[in-house]
């Protein structure tokens, strides 16, 4: 047996051993599918009308605090050079 034949036989054995230990081929990547949405008609969606409770009365404490809150906000935005 010549050395070239021996090298070829060894290469074939190594290739077989490596082919057996290779991982299985992976699945092809697929992009996630997105379901199509409703087509845009360009019209604004109707808003639900505001319906206050018929028998509800505002608390008197809240009415008194509203003036104080408005004054605080107004003072915050007034010019400091006055």
Phi, psi and omega in degrees: 000133181273162182293327180294318179295319179296318178298318179297318180296317179296318179299315180298318180295319180294317179298320178296316181295319179290326180293328179289328185268002181284145179292159179294150179295140183282159179290147178293143181286134176236138178286143178295139181275144180243126179290140180291142181271186178288143178291144181281123180270347179086354180273142175289147180286142180291141179265147176286131182292147178283125180236103179289158178293134186294325184257010185275133175248137179292147181288142181295330180294321179294325179293322179290324181286336182298318179296318180296319181294318179296319179296319179297317180294318180297319179295327182293326185261002178284152180293140181276352181267008181289000000 
